[in-house]
Amino acid sequence: MKDYSELVKAVIKVESGGRPDEVSPVGAKGLMQLMDPTGKEWHGILKIEEPYNPFDPEQNVKIGSAYLGWLLEQFSGNDKLALAAYNGGIGYIRKKLKKLKAKEYEEIEPFLHTETRE
């Protein structure tokens, strides 16, 4: 398994400013700003014994890191596409790529939300 620790640190800095109790206007929670459906799904995939708690820093980072690693695999290591999917949803990014017949982030960047581009 590759080491994504620097990328994870960057996600935490941008998504929550390092605040484990952060909640976004759309309901993303914790250090890595996980939406509950994604957090709960990956909590199960990772077979974490403790109940799901998006505000537990260790659990949030473990789940968010695993999900981000999976997204990187889905997009063949393209960190820009993986991060766009992390922020905007994998379905949304796949739909944009297909619609635009695009392969690279730069080809879909103008069609992404401002937060995702930043």
N, C-alpha and C positions, 0 to 999 in steps of 0.2 A: 504494500500500500504506500502511495506517495505521501510526502509530507506537505500538507497545505497550511501549515501553521501561520506563515506570514500572511497568506491570503485571508485566513480566518481572522487574524488580528485586524486586518484592514476592514473586513466586513463589520466587525464589532465596533470599530471606531466610527465608521460611516453610519451604520444602522442605528446604533443606540448611544453613541458617545461614551460607551463603557458603563452605562447605567443598567444594572440587572433588573430594575423594576420598570423600565421604559415600556410604554404602550403607545403604539402609533395611532393616528386617527382612524385607520382601517382595522385596528385590532391586533396587529403583529406585536408580539411580546418578547421581553427579555433581551439579553445581550445581542443575540443574533436575529432578533425580530422575526420569530417564527409565528406563522398563522397557526391557530389551534388544529385545524384538520391535518396540516403537514406535520406539525410537532407530534400529534397523537399517533399518526401513521408510522412515523419513524421511531417513536418510542416503542411501538410494537415490533417493528422490524429489528431493532437493536436489542429487544428483549430486556429492557431495563426493568428491574424488579420494583423499584420505588414507584409510587403513583406519579403520573405525569404532572410536572410542575414547571411551566415555562419560565418562572422566576428563579428557579434554582440554577445559579450560574454554571455549575459543573454539568448538569443535565442539559441545559440549553445549548451549551457549546458542543457537547458530545453529539447531540441530535443535529444541530446546525452544521457541524463539520462533516458528519456522515452524509447529510443531504447535499451539501455543496460538493463533496467528493463524487457523489453519484452524478450530479449535474455535469461536472467536468468530464466524467466518462461518457455521458450521453452526447456531449458536444466535442468529443475527440480532443479534450484538453484545451479547447478554446476558452480561455478564462473570461473573455468579454461576453461571449454568448452564455456561458454558465452563470455569470453574475447577473446578466440581464434576465435569465430565467429564474434565478433566485429571487430577484426583486419583483419581476412582473408576472411570474408564473410560467412554467415550462410549456403549457398548452398555448399560451399567448405567443410565446417566442417561436414555437414550431409552426404555428399558423402563419405568422408573419414571414418566416423563412420560406414556407411553401408558396404562399401567395406571391411573394416577390421573386421566387425562384433564386433565392439568395443562399450563399454558402458562408459568408463572412459577416461579422458584426457590423462593419462599416457600411454594408449594403442595407441594413435594416435600421441603423442608428437614427436616421431622421424620423422614423415612425414610432420611436419608443417614447415613453413618458420621460419628462425632464429629470425626475429623480433617478430613473434607471440610467440615463446617459451620464449623470453626475457620478 
